[in-house]
């Protein structure tokens, strides 16, 4: 029986992960972590990860960047791998994750969707092939999402930038600068409203033609399912390191 701790268990995504795990015969949730330690699902919930002394094979984190240090300390101390699904990390926190990955296996992805990760591969190929095309990214999410742009939008921008023949510059606020668009720019725009689960579009605009690559998530469950699959994968990894969806897809 695989024991998976759910960090951020009382949040929207945490509850989706709990629902998926409880429906699996080979997965058990020994406890949850949450800043408000209310037990909603029949397992104990701790506000401080260090309070849990039982066993676990992996942690899935859908919480808040503010919880990162305590979670990493717990994982390193107990040698429990983690799937980091939270977005909005600062540069200092990304460095903290990198340092921790040298001591314990960590799986990190800004988006757990299989479709999004395939989309990134398509974006790389398009950026390499469409010389002279302008690249713009539009992302839409629900009105509860705290960070903007989304981690997925940045992943897509990075995928395009890797294939471009020049060093790309990300532009987030065009209204603040009145000037002609420069070749090196990748524009990233955000929309927040209603209950939009997640929509991402990468636009390649060239002379007299436009190519758009688009992905729509219709239910949050797609991200929760990906996180559980990642937890099952990272639980088998013995070597410290920073793993991602490419490693999971390769293993599958």
CORCOR-V577569 format. One record per pair of residues at least 24 apart in sequence whose C-alpha atoms are under 7 Angstrom apart, sorted by the first residue. I is the first residue (numbers start at 1). J is the second residue. If there is no record, write none. Layout:
((I/J) (I/J))
This chain:
((1/26) (1/27) (1/28) (2/26) (2/27) (2/28) (2/57) (3/27) (3/28) (3/29) (3/30) (3/56) (3/57) (3/58) (4/28) (4/29) (4/30) (4/56) (4/57) (4/58) (4/59) (5/29) (5/30) (5/31) (5/32) (5/56) (5/58) (5/59) (5/60) (6/32) (6/33) (6/59) (6/60) (6/61) (7/32) (7/33) (7/34) (7/59) (7/60) (7/61) (7/62) (7/63) (8/33) (8/34) (8/61) (8/62) (8/63) (9/33) (9/34) (10/34) (13/62) (13/224) (14/62) (16/221) (16/224) (17/224) (49/74) (50/74) (56/80) (57/235) (58/82) (58/231) (58/235) (59/83) (60/84) (60/227) (60/231) (61/85) (61/86) (62/86) (65/89) (72/100) (76/103) (76/104) (79/104) (81/105) (81/106) (81/234) (81/235) (82/106) (82/107) (83/107) (83/108) (83/227) (83/230) (83/231) (84/108) (84/109) (85/109) (85/110) (87/151) (88/147) (88/151) (101/240) (101/241) (101/242) (102/240) (102/241) (103/240) (104/240) (104/241) (105/234) (105/237) (105/239) (105/240) (105/241) (105/242) (106/241) (106/242) (106/243) (107/234) (107/242) (107/243) (107/244) (108/242) (108/243) (108/244) (109/244) (109/245) (110/151) (110/152) (110/155) (111/152) (112/223) (112/226) (112/227) (113/222) (113/223) (113/226) (116/215) (120/156) (120/159) (123/159) (123/160) (124/159) (124/160) (124/163) (127/160) (127/163) (127/164) (128/163) (128/164) (132/206) (133/204) (133/205) (133/206) (134/183) (134/204) (134/205) (134/206) (135/186) (135/187) (135/203) (135/204) (135/205) (136/186) (136/187) (136/188) (136/202) (136/203) (136/204) (137/187) (137/188) (137/189) (137/201) (137/202) (137/203) (138/188) (138/189) (138/190) (138/200) (138/201) (138/202) (139/189) (139/190) (139/191) (139/199) (139/200) (139/201) (140/190) (140/191) (140/192) (140/196) (140/198) (140/199) (140/200) (141/191) (141/192) (141/193) (141/196) (141/197) (141/198) (141/199) (142/192) (142/193) (142/194) (142/195) (142/196) (142/197) (143/192) (143/193) (143/194) (143/195) (148/190) (149/190) (153/200))
